[in-house]
Amino acid sequence: MEYGRLGTTGATISRICLGMMTYGAKSWRPWVLEEDEARPFVQRAVEAGINFFDTADMYSYGESERITGKLLKEFARRDEVVIATKVFQPMSGRPNDGGLSRKHIVQGVEQSLKRLGVDYIDLYQIHRRDPHTPIEEVVTALDSLVQSGKVLYLGASSMFAWQFLKMLQLQQSNGLARFVTMQNHYNLVYREEEREMIPLCLEEGIGMIPWSPLARGFLAGRKPGEATVRAQTDDLKKSYYKESDYVVVERVEEVATARGVKPAQVALAWMFTKPVVSAPIIGASKMYQLDDAIAAVDIKLTDDEVKRLEEPYEPHRVLGHR
């Protein structure tokens, strides 16, 4: 395993982050693996040197956090792992049980700490932007969590670059704890983030931890007719199938064949060529998927290969946020 920094902080993270949305309760999503099924994945990840794990309060309505905390206690030391979770999405239909109000943020972090079974959260992220709460309320509430020691670092997730910049500027001008990461939608068939968000992150020293680096399996070579249970219930996946997207996948497969590796590994290796990327978040419901991701860290693409992979790309509408 290779390691780098969480953005420009001093925290050390593996170049692969294991996304824990896959593990939780089947009652939430039929493709989710429950605790006993999840255990070997967390064990394998820790044994391979992965120390970065990402979940969210709304994944399986808290069950993913509970499983994350329990299994990491079984296989890892708390001081060696970096645990990330998120707040914003509704946890129920009750008032104040969602969004980024000070009330929900304070309640949310306490509940996440309890479910994870930890005294502090390494990276606490806003899952999306809340259009109904003033950003002053959001950033001051988040700062209070850092000052209290309940949270070490702050992160944000998919939004427009101008919205993220407003929050960063407000944090800086008021001496508040700043966001150090951006968890956004980025992969070889969705590169709209290169227009504004990535230049902003590079300028501000923000590390990216992209979600869906394999485009819901499309970049792994899975065709639309080969729908998994997850794909059948995933509206985002249906947005990738432009004609040019298939050309990108063909290029990925060509490079993979020439190197004797798998397409998914080439797609991840492309991520590692981007200085702004701290660690892509990978999901694994089959052990070979995790093993392939771990092995991809050692693949070093040439400049010519990167150019060939990127060449067919055509613009997409915004996917992953509004």
C-alpha positions, 0 to 999 in steps of 0.5 A: 500500500502507498500512503499520502496526505489527507489534502494538505494536512499532516494526517497520513492516509492510504491511497485507497479509501474503502467506502462503507456504504456497501455494508449495512442493512439489506432493508435499506438497499437489497445489494448491501452486505450485512455485518457478517458478510462485511467482516472479511472485507474490512479485515482484508482492507486492514491487512492490506494496509488500508487505513482510510474508511468512509461512511455516512449517517444515512447509509442504512440509516446508521447501521453502516456507521455501527458496522464500521466502528465495530469491525474496525475495533476488531481489526485495527487500532484506533490511532492508526485508522482515519474514519470519515462520516457525513451529515446532511441527508434526512435520517427520518421524516421527523423535523430537524432530522436532516439538513445542516442546521446547527441543531442537526449538526450537533445532534448528528455528530453525537449520534455518529460518535455513539454508533461508531463507538469512538471519542472523535471523528477524523473527517466530518463531512457535509454530505451536500450543500443545504440551501435552506441554512445560512452558510454562516450557521453551517461553518460556525457549527462545524468549527465548534465541533473541531474546537470541542475535539469531537472532530479533527478535520472537516470535509465537503461533498458535491456542489458547485465550485462557487458555492464551495469557495464562498464557504472557504472564504467565510471560514478563512476570514473568520478564523474558523476551521476550514474544509480540507477535503472535497468528496465529489463525483469524478471518473474517466467518463465524468470529468466536469469537475476539471472545469472549476472544482479541481482548479479551486481545490489545487489553489486552496490545498484541498484534497479530493476523495472522489466517489464513484471512481469506476462509474458504478462499474461501467469503467470495469467493463460492465455493459448496460445489459449486465445489470447488477441488483444495485444498477437496477436501482441506480439512476446515476448509472444510466447517465453514463451511456453517451456514445463517447463514454463507450469509446472511453471504456474501449480505451480503458480495455485496450490499455488494460489488455496491453498491460495484462491487468483489469479495466477497473485497475486502469481506471483507478490508476488514472486517478492516481496520476492526478495530484489533487486526488488524495484517495478515490473511494472504492466500494467492494461487494466481492473480494476480487473487487477489493483485491483489484483496487489494492493492486491498482496502486502499483500501476503507473500509467505513462503520459501517452496512456493517460492522453489516450484514455482522456482523448475521447471525453465529451462534456456531460450535464452535471451529475451528482448534485444540483 
